[in-house]
Amino acid sequence: MPRDVLSSIQSNMSTFSKGQKLIANFILESYDKAAFMTASKLGKTVNVSESTVVRFAAELGYDGYPAMQKALQEIIRNKLTSIQRIEVSNDRIGDHDILSMVMQADMEKIRLTMEETSREAFTASVDAIVSARRIYIMGIRSASAISSFLGFYFNLIFDNVVVVHTSAASELFEQLLRVGEGDVIIGVSFPRYSRRTVRAMEFARKQGATVLAITDSEASPLAAIADHALLAKSDMASFVDSLVAPLSLVNALIVAVGRKKNDDLSETFGKLEKIWDEYEVYEKIEDGTDRSAGT
């Protein structure tokens, strides 16, 4: 299957029929709109039959029109600006119920993630994390929400977690200065992919660390340099990145790691409960609601 549908169209333009050229030119000029059109709607837009559109996809080497449509959607997720995202989203949603459309789309992303995620890569990632000397976690822009969430719970399980927060390249490498053999770096990024995250993973890999990627596809630049890639379906909902499926995958990762470190986790929460109990008593004394406790 061609990886870049636009390049395939351009290189095969001379072999297309008159009707296929109409389809090709429309896709090249308005791929952001074509990516979310049904075969029937695309055919009506360029004044050809639906069957011509289906044959066009097959001519390019795709196993049906939906496969070509998916390839177009992958391209635009990396190329659209925020304003273009809003325009495409408005065309898709129209007058439909936004709540239902967004939540149903998220449900579909979780279903696809569950079906397509490699159990072998997941197990290998868990083992690498549990045995790591240090664990570095990095996500920038919207992915920072996932990296912070993962870091919060890993800090309850381990005492060797570094969540990399940075707004400058120099700060990034300062925080990764000691990364090396025996360490694990977890990079989180979805379209548009973060170059800074990719560079950090490349640096850590050169230093001998094990590299784990949480991203959306094998074509992701993170997956290409990772020892293990955990793939979760992501999409755009207007200008917002839908991260429901990635967060669900991270939840599963935390639970799996927690089970491996069950004794340590129980000890940690035991200590926390004692601290919380003492802190709550202190609060009551301070605000005067409980004069019977303490002196």
Backbone bond lengths (Angstrom), bond angles and torsions (degrees), N, CA, C in turn:
res aa  C-N    CA-C-N  psi(-1)  N-CA   C-N-CA  omega(-1)  CA-C   N-CA-C  phi
1 M - - - 1.467 - - 1.527 109.52 -
2 P 1.337 118.20 132.26 1.455 120.16 178.27 1.524 111.27 -60.06
3 R 1.319 116.24 142.17 1.461 119.38 -178.51 1.517 111.31 -89.24
4 D 1.362 116.92 -28.74 1.454 120.54 -179.83 1.514 108.28 -122.49
5 V 1.321 116.16 101.24 1.452 120.95 -174.57 1.521 111.69 -64.36
6 L 1.332 118.44 -34.24 1.462 120.66 -179.54 1.527 111.40 -66.14
7 S 1.321 116.71 -41.78 1.469 120.63 177.38 1.517 111.13 -64.81
8 S 1.338 115.95 -38.67 1.458 120.59 179.22 1.521 111.00 -64.26
9 I 1.323 115.92 -41.11 1.463 120.29 179.04 1.523 110.38 -63.02
10 Q 1.325 116.36 -46.38 1.464 120.13 -178.32 1.525 112.11 -63.23
11 S 1.323 116.54 -41.33 1.465 119.63 -177.33 1.517 113.20 -73.58
12 N 1.325 117.27 -22.55 1.471 120.98 -178.65 1.529 113.61 -104.48
13 M 1.321 117.43 7.01 1.457 121.16 -173.95 1.533 112.87 -55.29
14 S 1.319 117.66 -39.61 1.469 121.14 -175.94 1.527 112.45 -67.87
15 T 1.328 117.80 -18.19 1.473 120.82 -177.62 1.527 112.71 -93.93
16 F 1.329 117.96 -6.67 1.463 121.26 -174.94 1.519 111.76 -79.11
17 S 1.335 113.53 151.77 1.461 120.10 173.06 1.523 109.00 -76.09
18 K 1.322 117.23 175.67 1.466 121.12 -179.29 1.537 110.90 -59.57
19 G 1.332 116.35 -45.42 1.465 120.37 179.71 1.520 111.97 -65.69
20 Q 1.326 116.58 -39.61 1.459 120.49 179.77 1.522 111.43 -67.30
21 K 1.327 116.83 -33.04 1.463 120.12 177.86 1.528 110.67 -67.28
22 L 1.339 116.83 -34.44 1.469 119.72 176.14 1.537 110.50 -62.07
23 I 1.334 114.49 -42.94 1.478 119.79 178.48 1.524 109.60 -64.76
24 A 1.332 115.58 -46.44 1.467 120.65 -176.79 1.523 111.41 -60.79
25 N 1.317 117.30 -45.97 1.464 120.54 -178.35 1.526 111.39 -64.73
26 F 1.325 116.24 -38.50 1.467 119.05 179.25 1.534 110.56 -65.10
27 I 1.333 116.70 -43.08 1.466 120.17 -179.82 1.524 110.86 -64.27
28 L 1.348 117.00 -42.90 1.454 120.26 -179.36 1.526 111.85 -64.29
29 E 1.325 116.62 -36.31 1.466 120.87 -177.78 1.528 112.64 -85.10
30 S 1.349 116.97 -30.09 1.475 120.14 -174.22 1.528 110.74 -137.55
31 Y 1.332 116.48 49.78 1.469 119.36 -177.34 1.525 112.38 -63.07
32 D 1.348 116.79 -25.60 1.454 119.76 178.98 1.528 111.62 -66.86
33 K 1.337 116.65 -31.35 1.463 120.70 176.68 1.529 111.25 -85.19
34 A 1.328 116.41 -41.92 1.467 120.99 -177.30 1.525 112.16 -61.62
35 A 1.330 116.99 -30.75 1.463 121.44 -176.11 1.518 113.14 -62.04
36 F 1.325 116.95 -21.74 1.464 119.89 -177.56 1.525 112.93 -117.64
37 M 1.331 115.91 15.77 1.458 120.73 176.17 1.525 110.33 -93.99
38 T 1.314 117.00 143.49 1.458 120.28 170.24 1.518 108.25 -71.41
39 A 1.319 116.69 165.55 1.464 120.41 177.90 1.525 110.43 -60.96
40 S 1.329 116.16 -37.36 1.460 120.87 179.86 1.528 111.00 -65.43
41 K 1.331 116.74 -45.89 1.465 120.46 -178.41 1.519 111.47 -67.17
42 L 1.330 117.04 -39.56 1.463 120.62 178.16 1.527 109.97 -63.40
43 G 1.327 115.48 -41.48 1.464 119.20 178.37 1.516 112.16 -61.64
44 K 1.328 116.98 -44.95 1.474 121.00 179.25 1.523 111.42 -64.40
45 T 1.332 116.31 -36.24 1.470 120.67 -178.26 1.522 111.67 -63.93
46 V 1.341 117.50 -38.52 1.471 120.42 -177.34 1.535 112.11 -104.30
47 N 1.352 115.27 5.41 1.473 121.79 175.39 1.533 113.18 66.73
48 V 1.360 114.88 46.32 1.470 120.28 170.99 1.532 107.46 -131.60
49 S 1.323 117.32 170.08 1.457 120.86 -178.61 1.525 110.85 -77.46
50 E 1.328 115.38 159.14 1.464 120.67 177.05 1.520 110.75 -61.49
51 S 1.343 116.50 -37.74 1.472 119.87 -179.26 1.531 111.36 -65.01
52 T 1.338 116.72 -30.86 1.468 119.97 176.97 1.523 110.60 -66.14
53 V 1.328 116.10 -38.13 1.461 120.88 178.25 1.531 110.05 -65.06
54 V 1.330 116.21 -43.06 1.463 120.88 179.96 1.530 110.43 -63.64
55 R 1.340 116.17 -42.13 1.472 119.92 178.99 1.530 111.18 -66.62
56 F 1.317 115.74 -33.07 1.463 120.59 178.49 1.534 110.34 -61.75
57 A 1.332 116.35 -43.77 1.466 120.62 178.03 1.519 110.81 -62.15
58 A 1.341 116.24 -41.65 1.460 120.53 179.05 1.524 111.27 -65.71
59 E 1.328 116.30 -35.57 1.462 121.87 178.89 1.531 111.13 -61.72
60 L 1.316 115.54 -32.20 1.464 120.26 179.47 1.529 112.68 -82.74
61 G 1.336 116.34 -5.30 1.456 119.80 177.25 1.509 115.04 99.56
62 Y 1.338 116.84 10.30 1.462 120.34 -179.97 1.520 111.16 -91.59
63 D 1.311 115.04 147.34 1.459 121.59 179.69 1.531 109.32 -84.51
64 G 1.319 115.53 67.30 1.458 121.32 179.99 1.518 112.36 101.53
65 Y 1.328 115.87 164.35 1.460 121.58 -178.49 1.535 112.79 -64.32
66 P 1.348 119.35 -40.53 1.476 118.92 179.77 1.526 113.64 -56.94
67 A 1.343 116.74 -33.48 1.464 120.02 179.41 1.524 110.86 -68.07
68 M 1.327 116.66 -40.19 1.466 119.61 176.94 1.527 110.44 -67.20
69 Q 1.319 115.97 -40.43 1.463 121.04 178.79 1.533 110.53 -60.53
70 K 1.319 116.32 -42.03 1.465 120.69 178.39 1.518 110.75 -62.75
71 A 1.341 116.99 -39.91 1.464 120.88 178.95 1.525 110.56 -64.02
72 L 1.319 117.47 -37.95 1.461 121.19 176.94 1.521 110.93 -65.48
73 Q 1.311 116.30 -41.27 1.461 120.64 -179.89 1.519 111.33 -64.58
74 E 1.333 117.13 -35.78 1.463 120.71 177.44 1.526 110.33 -63.58
75 I 1.342 115.82 -38.51 1.456 120.00 -178.74 1.524 111.02 -66.92
76 I 1.328 117.03 -46.57 1.468 118.93 -173.58 1.519 111.94 -69.91
77 R 1.313 117.64 -26.33 1.461 119.25 179.56 1.521 111.38 -63.19
78 N 1.324 116.28 -25.24 1.457 120.63 178.96 1.526 113.03 -93.62
79 K 1.342 116.97 -16.32 1.455 119.73 -171.43 1.527 114.97 -110.95
80 L 1.315 117.99 -24.14 1.456 119.68 -174.71 1.524 112.50 -73.26
81 T 1.320 115.82 140.50 1.452 120.94 170.99 1.527 108.60 -78.72
82 S 1.327 117.05 170.91 1.466 120.64 179.50 1.526 111.05 -61.67
83 I 1.344 117.15 -38.65 1.469 120.54 179.54 1.522 110.34 -65.55
84 Q 1.345 117.54 -42.01 1.458 120.93 178.29 1.528 110.98 -65.14
85 R 1.323 116.60 -36.32 1.466 120.53 176.94 1.525 110.43 -59.15
86 I 1.331 116.03 -45.14 1.462 120.29 -179.51 1.533 110.49 -62.17
87 E 1.330 116.40 -42.63 1.464 120.08 -179.41 1.520 111.23 -64.33
88 V 1.333 117.04 -44.57 1.468 120.97 179.12 1.523 110.14 -63.69
89 S 1.330 116.09 -43.50 1.462 120.68 -179.40 1.522 111.34 -62.38
90 N 1.327 116.73 -41.69 1.467 120.10 179.27 1.518 111.34 -62.54
91 D 1.346 116.35 -38.23 1.469 120.09 177.42 1.527 111.22 -65.35
92 R 1.335 116.70 -39.67 1.468 121.81 -178.51 1.527 111.48 -69.13
93 I 1.323 116.28 -43.36 1.461 120.44 -173.71 1.513 111.98 -77.34
94 G 1.342 116.11 -43.40 1.460 119.60 -179.56 1.523 111.19 57.31
95 D 1.329 115.11 -128.50 1.467 120.80 -179.72 1.529 111.99 -100.49
96 H 1.314 117.86 14.37 1.463 121.18 -177.74 1.532 111.06 -74.45
97 D 1.316 115.52 166.56 1.464 122.51 178.21 1.527 108.91 -71.72
98 I 1.329 117.05 111.37 1.466 121.67 -175.67 1.522 111.53 -62.38
99 L 1.334 117.01 -44.13 1.467 120.72 -178.76 1.528 110.46 -56.50
100 S 1.323 116.59 -48.88 1.469 120.26 -178.40 1.520 111.64 -65.28
101 M 1.335 116.75 -44.28 1.465 119.97 -177.33 1.525 111.85 -62.44
102 V 1.331 116.38 -45.58 1.464 119.95 -177.18 1.524 110.69 -67.50
103 M 1.334 117.09 -44.73 1.466 119.56 -176.66 1.525 111.59 -70.91
104 Q 1.320 117.51 -35.72 1.462 119.84 176.51 1.529 110.98 -66.43
105 A 1.330 115.71 -38.73 1.465 119.41 177.29 1.530 110.30 -63.58
106 D 1.334 117.04 -40.67 1.464 120.62 178.17 1.529 111.37 -64.56
107 M 1.315 116.33 -40.08 1.470 120.15 177.36 1.528 110.75 -60.78
108 E 1.320 115.75 -40.03 1.465 120.14 179.32 1.524 110.70 -65.96
109 K 1.326 117.21 -38.44 1.465 120.30 179.40 1.533 110.80 -65.00
110 I 1.319 117.48 -38.68 1.472 120.09 177.50 1.525 110.35 -66.14
111 R 1.330 116.61 -41.29 1.467 120.23 179.80 1.527 110.77 -61.52
112 L 1.331 116.65 -46.40 1.456 120.49 -179.76 1.526 111.66 -65.43
113 T 1.321 116.12 -38.29 1.468 120.26 178.29 1.522 110.70 -63.13
114 M 1.319 116.38 -43.78 1.461 120.80 179.94 1.530 111.03 -62.27
115 E 1.320 116.83 -37.73 1.463 121.01 -178.16 1.525 112.56 -75.27
116 E 1.326 116.92 -33.76 1.457 120.03 -169.48 1.536 114.92 -102.65
117 T 1.328 117.48 -13.99 1.467 119.52 -179.20 1.528 110.47 -68.20
118 S 1.307 116.01 131.88 1.462 121.41 179.79 1.522 110.53 -72.59
119 R 1.329 116.42 120.05 1.477 119.85 176.70 1.520 110.56 -66.36
120 E 1.327 117.21 -32.52 1.455 120.57 179.29 1.533 110.70 -65.92
121 A 1.335 116.28 -43.92 1.461 120.07 178.77 1.528 110.78 -66.26
122 F 1.321 116.26 -36.90 1.465 120.67 179.46 1.536 110.31 -64.37
123 T 1.329 116.63 -47.87 1.465 121.06 179.95 1.526 111.20 -63.58
124 A 1.330 116.65 -42.88 1.462 120.84 179.04 1.529 110.89 -63.12
125 S 1.322 116.51 -37.26 1.473 120.54 179.14 1.521 110.65 -66.19
126 V 1.327 116.09 -43.16 1.471 120.50 178.85 1.521 110.14 -60.45
127 D 1.330 117.06 -46.89 1.462 121.18 -179.48 1.530 111.61 -61.74
128 A 1.339 116.32 -40.91 1.467 120.40 -179.71 1.526 110.85 -65.11
129 I 1.313 116.84 -40.24 1.466 121.45 -179.41 1.528 110.74 -66.53
130 V 1.324 115.89 -45.54 1.469 120.54 -177.09 1.522 111.68 -63.28
131 S 1.309 117.38 -34.42 1.467 121.05 -176.22 1.533 113.20 -95.61
132 A 1.325 117.99 3.58 1.464 120.96 -174.76 1.521 112.53 -70.86
133 R 1.312 115.22 146.74 1.464 121.11 173.51 1.525 109.83 -71.95
134 R 1.327 116.01 -48.90 1.458 122.44 173.21 1.521 108.55 -136.30
135 I 1.330 116.04 151.45 1.464 121.58 -179.30 1.528 108.28 -120.42
136 Y 1.313 116.14 117.64 1.463 121.69 176.18 1.530 108.80 -103.75
137 I 1.317 116.84 135.50 1.466 121.79 -179.35 1.516 108.59 -126.38
138 M 1.333 116.13 130.00 1.458 118.97 -176.13 1.516 111.93 -140.27
139 G 1.322 116.11 131.07 1.456 123.36 173.14 1.511 108.82 -153.71
140 I 1.314 116.84 136.17 1.466 121.48 -176.08 1.524 109.68 -118.20
141 R 1.325 115.68 153.72 1.467 124.21 -177.21 1.523 109.25 59.23
142 S 1.320 119.11 -130.40 1.463 119.48 -175.03 1.526 111.71 -64.49
143 A 1.332 117.59 -26.36 1.470 121.15 179.05 1.516 112.02 -69.01
144 S 1.333 117.42 -16.17 1.465 119.97 179.43 1.524 111.38 -64.53
145 A 1.334 117.04 -27.51 1.469 120.02 177.31 1.529 110.18 -63.34
146 I 1.333 116.10 -40.71 1.465 120.64 179.75 1.525 110.53 -71.63
147 S 1.331 117.63 -42.99 1.465 119.71 -178.95 1.523 110.77 -65.59
148 S 1.337 118.06 -37.09 1.467 120.93 177.85 1.523 111.17 -67.01
149 F 1.324 116.29 -40.86 1.467 121.67 178.18 1.524 110.07 -62.09
150 L 1.329 115.81 -47.03 1.463 120.89 178.99 1.526 110.63 -63.19
151 G 1.335 116.54 -42.47 1.449 120.65 179.83 1.515 113.03 -64.69
152 F 1.331 117.00 -37.62 1.458 120.93 179.56 1.530 111.13 -58.54
153 Y 1.330 116.72 -48.28 1.466 120.15 -177.48 1.524 112.37 -76.91
154 F 1.325 117.22 -34.39 1.471 118.47 176.79 1.520 111.08 -65.85
155 N 1.330 117.43 -30.93 1.458 120.13 177.33 1.520 112.24 -67.36
156 L 1.322 117.16 -22.12 1.465 120.84 174.37 1.525 111.72 -78.91
157 I 1.305 116.22 -23.86 1.463 121.66 -177.00 1.524 111.80 -95.10
158 F 1.334 116.80 -39.83 1.464 122.30 -174.16 1.533 110.46 -119.81
159 D 1.324 115.14 162.61 1.463 120.03 173.82 1.524 111.04 -114.01
160 N 1.340 115.56 20.50 1.466 119.72 -174.92 1.533 111.47 -131.92
161 V 1.329 116.86 36.81 1.465 121.61 -174.62 1.524 110.15 -103.91
162 V 1.331 115.74 133.40 1.466 122.07 175.70 1.525 107.95 -123.54
163 V 1.325 116.41 113.46 1.461 120.63 173.88 1.521 107.24 -92.05
164 V 1.316 115.53 116.13 1.458 120.68 -174.42 1.525 109.57 -81.65
165 H 1.317 116.26 113.02 1.462 122.63 176.07 1.514 107.64 -112.16
166 T 1.316 117.07 126.19 1.456 118.38 -177.28 1.515 111.81 -157.78
167 S 1.308 115.20 147.63 1.457 121.19 173.52 1.527 110.84 -120.52
168 A 1.323 116.43 1.95 1.464 121.32 -179.84 1.517 109.71 -142.30
169 A 1.341 115.35 147.44 1.461 120.37 -177.65 1.525 111.63 -61.25
170 S 1.339 117.45 -37.66 1.460 120.10 -179.05 1.525 111.15 -63.75
171 E 1.338 116.96 -40.19 1.463 121.19 178.23 1.525 110.49 -64.66
172 L 1.310 116.27 -35.83 1.458 121.11 -179.75 1.521 110.86 -58.35
173 F 1.323 117.61 -51.36 1.461 120.53 -176.44 1.519 112.02 -73.69
174 E 1.313 116.88 -24.96 1.465 119.27 173.64 1.529 110.29 -63.13
175 Q 1.330 117.07 -40.53 1.459 121.12 -178.99 1.522 112.22 -75.36
176 L 1.326 116.84 -20.73 1.468 121.17 179.51 1.530 112.08 -101.97
177 L 1.315 116.16 11.67 1.460 121.07 -173.08 1.525 112.65 -56.16
178 R 1.336 117.33 -38.30 1.463 120.97 -174.29 1.526 113.95 -98.35
179 V 1.307 118.03 7.40 1.457 119.86 179.92 1.530 109.49 -65.17
180 G 1.330 116.02 142.11 1.462 119.01 -178.98 1.511 112.13 -170.01
181 E 1.315 116.51 -160.54 1.459 122.11 -177.72 1.525 110.34 -60.35
182 G 1.318 115.19 138.82 1.455 120.82 -178.31 1.516 113.12 91.66
183 D 1.340 116.66 -13.21 1.463 120.68 179.08 1.532 110.48 -92.08
184 V 1.320 114.74 161.43 1.466 122.12 174.95 1.517 108.31 -125.91
185 I 1.316 117.07 134.47 1.457 120.90 171.88 1.529 108.56 -116.48
186 I 1.323 115.80 129.59 1.466 121.99 178.99 1.518 107.36 -108.52
187 G 1.321 116.67 112.85 1.463 121.62 178.96 1.511 110.23 -102.59
188 V 1.320 116.55 131.39 1.473 122.31 -178.83 1.518 108.56 -118.29
189 S 1.314 117.56 122.06 1.462 119.90 178.14 1.527 110.42 -162.02
190 F 1.315 114.86 142.05 1.466 123.27 178.89 1.519 108.16 -134.04
191 P 1.338 117.81 162.83 1.470 118.65 -179.17 1.525 111.76 -55.13
192 R 1.298 117.15 136.87 1.449 127.00 -7.45 1.521 110.44 -72.99
193 Y 1.341 116.60 129.63 1.453 120.65 -173.48 1.532 111.48 -67.68
194 S 1.316 115.57 146.41 1.456 121.73 -179.39 1.528 110.42 -86.70
195 R 1.314 116.45 119.31 1.463 120.68 176.67 1.523 110.59 -63.77
196 R 1.321 115.57 -34.15 1.465 119.70 -179.01 1.524 110.86 -64.29
197 T 1.328 116.33 -40.41 1.460 119.86 177.86 1.521 110.88 -65.81
198 V 1.316 116.65 -41.09 1.469 120.68 178.29 1.528 110.47 -61.73
199 R 1.327 116.92 -44.27 1.468 120.51 179.87 1.527 111.47 -63.53
200 A 1.319 115.36 -39.55 1.467 119.29 179.05 1.524 110.84 -62.85
201 M 1.337 116.07 -41.92 1.458 119.91 179.79 1.525 111.40 -67.79
202 E 1.327 116.51 -38.92 1.462 120.30 177.00 1.528 110.71 -62.23
203 F 1.326 116.18 -43.35 1.465 120.77 179.14 1.525 110.63 -62.20
204 A 1.342 116.45 -47.02 1.464 120.58 -178.74 1.523 110.96 -62.96
205 R 1.307 116.06 -38.52 1.475 119.94 179.42 1.529 110.88 -63.96
206 K 1.336 116.45 -41.42 1.464 120.42 178.97 1.526 111.51 -64.04
207 Q 1.340 115.93 -28.56 1.463 120.32 179.81 1.530 112.12 -83.41
208 G 1.330 117.30 -1.85 1.453 121.11 175.70 1.515 115.29 99.77
209 A 1.332 117.94 4.99 1.463 120.52 -179.74 1.523 111.04 -77.73
210 T 1.324 115.49 155.95 1.464 121.32 173.27 1.524 108.16 -82.63
211 V 1.323 115.91 132.15 1.459 121.10 -173.48 1.525 110.42 -109.50
212 L 1.337 116.02 122.59 1.457 122.18 176.35 1.519 108.87 -113.62
213 A 1.319 116.61 135.58 1.464 120.72 178.98 1.520 110.18 -115.74
214 I 1.317 116.32 135.25 1.456 122.27 169.01 1.525 105.29 -114.25
215 T 1.312 116.00 104.98 1.458 120.90 -172.81 1.525 109.21 -150.24
216 D 1.339 117.55 -167.67 1.462 118.78 -168.66 1.519 115.95 -105.47
217 S 1.336 119.07 -20.10 1.464 118.67 -177.82 1.521 110.67 -160.07
218 E 1.323 115.48 165.55 1.456 121.44 177.17 1.519 111.40 -64.87
219 A 1.349 116.33 -22.70 1.463 120.64 179.58 1.523 112.29 -79.18
220 S 1.312 117.70 -8.70 1.462 122.12 179.15 1.524 110.02 -62.61
221 P 1.327 118.61 140.51 1.469 120.37 177.08 1.521 112.50 -63.01
222 L 1.331 118.19 -22.76 1.459 120.95 177.36 1.527 110.31 -71.65
223 A 1.344 115.74 -42.29 1.463 120.22 -178.15 1.528 110.89 -62.71
224 A 1.318 115.94 -33.53 1.467 120.64 -176.53 1.527 112.61 -65.17
225 I 1.337 117.77 -26.80 1.471 119.85 -177.05 1.529 112.56 -110.53
226 A 1.330 116.81 3.96 1.467 120.47 -175.80 1.521 111.56 -89.97
227 D 1.336 115.67 146.49 1.465 120.18 170.59 1.525 110.15 -71.95
228 H 1.330 115.42 -36.49 1.461 121.24 177.79 1.524 108.18 -138.94
229 A 1.328 116.61 131.22 1.462 121.09 -179.62 1.523 109.94 -117.34
230 L 1.327 116.11 124.93 1.458 122.24 174.87 1.523 106.89 -102.74
231 L 1.329 115.54 117.45 1.462 120.60 -172.54 1.520 111.57 -103.08
232 A 1.322 115.46 126.66 1.461 121.77 178.37 1.519 108.38 -129.96
233 K 1.304 116.58 134.53 1.452 121.23 -177.64 1.527 110.85 -69.68
234 S 1.313 114.27 131.01 1.457 120.85 177.99 1.521 107.92 -126.49
235 D 1.300 116.40 158.01 1.457 119.87 -179.81 1.510 108.18 -154.32
236 M 1.312 115.34 173.08 1.460 119.10 176.49 1.511 109.25 -106.29
237 A 1.320 115.27 134.34 1.454 121.48 172.98 1.520 105.55 -116.57
238 S 1.332 115.83 96.33 1.458 122.05 -169.58 1.532 107.87 60.18
239 F 1.329 118.82 -131.62 1.461 121.02 -179.88 1.525 111.40 -84.60
240 V 1.346 117.16 -0.69 1.459 122.70 -175.53 1.524 109.94 -95.06
241 D 1.340 116.51 137.81 1.462 120.85 173.55 1.525 108.75 -83.10
242 S 1.323 117.27 125.94 1.457 120.75 176.75 1.527 108.85 -81.99
243 L 1.326 116.03 114.69 1.459 121.35 -176.55 1.529 111.56 -116.69
244 V 1.322 116.65 24.22 1.463 120.72 -178.74 1.526 111.30 -64.18
245 A 1.318 116.74 -49.08 1.465 119.89 -179.34 1.530 111.97 -65.66
246 P 1.342 119.63 -44.52 1.463 119.05 175.15 1.524 113.28 -58.16
247 L 1.328 117.13 -39.57 1.461 119.76 179.80 1.524 110.57 -66.99
248 S 1.323 117.05 -37.30 1.460 120.42 177.21 1.526 110.48 -64.43
249 L 1.324 116.59 -40.11 1.472 120.90 176.97 1.523 110.66 -63.12
250 V 1.318 116.75 -42.08 1.466 121.25 178.56 1.529 110.38 -64.42
251 N 1.329 117.20 -39.47 1.467 120.37 175.61 1.525 110.81 -56.44
252 A 1.338 115.12 -45.80 1.467 119.83 179.53 1.522 110.81 -62.89
253 L 1.326 116.91 -38.83 1.463 121.31 179.39 1.529 110.84 -64.06
254 I 1.329 116.51 -43.07 1.468 120.80 179.12 1.525 110.92 -63.21
255 V 1.331 116.45 -44.10 1.462 120.55 -179.65 1.532 110.30 -63.20
256 A 1.330 116.69 -44.07 1.471 120.56 -178.99 1.520 111.34 -63.90
257 V 1.321 116.72 -43.10 1.471 120.65 177.67 1.527 110.14 -66.05
258 G 1.336 117.03 -40.82 1.459 121.59 178.85 1.522 112.65 -59.38
259 R 1.320 116.40 -38.63 1.469 120.02 178.97 1.525 111.04 -66.12
260 K 1.338 116.06 -35.75 1.464 119.94 178.43 1.531 111.44 -68.90
261 K 1.332 115.41 -28.05 1.468 120.96 -177.59 1.529 110.00 -113.05
262 N 1.300 116.79 37.85 1.464 121.74 -171.66 1.529 113.29 -59.14
263 D 1.330 117.74 -43.51 1.462 120.74 -178.87 1.524 111.62 -64.62
264 D 1.331 116.14 -45.30 1.464 120.67 178.81 1.524 110.71 -63.13
265 L 1.334 115.49 -39.14 1.455 120.20 -178.87 1.524 111.02 -66.52
266 S 1.329 116.96 -40.72 1.464 120.84 178.51 1.519 110.58 -63.49
267 E 1.331 116.60 -40.23 1.461 120.66 179.03 1.530 110.74 -65.18
268 T 1.337 115.73 -41.36 1.466 120.24 179.68 1.517 111.49 -61.30
269 F 1.327 117.01 -46.82 1.455 119.94 -178.02 1.533 111.60 -71.37
270 G 1.326 116.46 -28.74 1.458 119.46 173.99 1.525 110.96 -62.19
271 K 1.332 116.08 -44.89 1.459 120.73 177.72 1.527 111.05 -64.56
272 L 1.330 115.86 -41.29 1.460 119.73 -179.44 1.528 111.83 -62.95
273 E 1.330 116.54 -40.90 1.463 119.90 -179.54 1.527 111.28 -62.55
274 K 1.337 116.48 -38.46 1.467 119.60 177.22 1.526 110.80 -64.75
275 I 1.321 115.66 -42.37 1.464 119.96 179.05 1.527 110.49 -63.39
276 W 1.341 115.75 -44.74 1.468 120.02 -179.38 1.535 110.56 -62.02
277 D 1.336 116.47 -41.62 1.469 120.18 179.46 1.525 110.49 -61.13
278 E 1.322 116.37 -45.67 1.459 120.20 -179.87 1.524 111.34 -65.12
279 Y 1.327 115.43 -40.09 1.466 120.01 -178.97 1.527 111.07 -66.32
280 E 1.336 117.59 -40.11 1.462 121.39 179.02 1.530 111.05 -64.61
281 V 1.338 117.62 -40.20 1.472 120.98 176.23 1.525 109.30 -62.25
282 Y 1.334 115.74 -43.71 1.461 120.01 179.53 1.521 111.31 -60.58
283 E 1.325 116.66 -41.43 1.461 120.91 179.02 1.527 110.86 -60.67
284 K 1.338 116.28 -43.33 1.470 119.72 -178.50 1.523 111.24 -64.51
285 I 1.352 115.93 -39.68 1.460 119.51 179.35 1.522 110.36 -64.69
286 E 1.348 115.39 -43.68 1.459 120.20 -176.14 1.541 112.36 -64.53
287 D 1.349 116.80 -40.62 1.471 117.58 -176.56 1.526 112.77 -90.98
288 G 1.374 116.79 1.53 1.450 120.32 174.16 1.490 115.21 82.37
289 T 1.344 119.14 9.29 1.463 120.34 -177.63 1.513 112.56 -83.62
290 D 1.354 117.85 -16.05 1.460 119.92 -179.29 1.534 108.65 -140.63
291 R 1.336 117.04 95.06 1.463 121.44 -178.11 1.515 112.95 -86.44
292 S 1.339 115.52 -6.23 1.465 118.07 -175.40 1.516 112.83 -83.87
293 A 1.327 115.82 -17.46 1.469 118.72 -176.31 1.513 110.25 -94.67
294 G 1.306 116.74 134.13 1.455 121.86 174.51 1.521 112.80 75.21
295 T 1.323 115.23 -174.16 1.464 121.71 179.90 1.514 110.25 -126.14
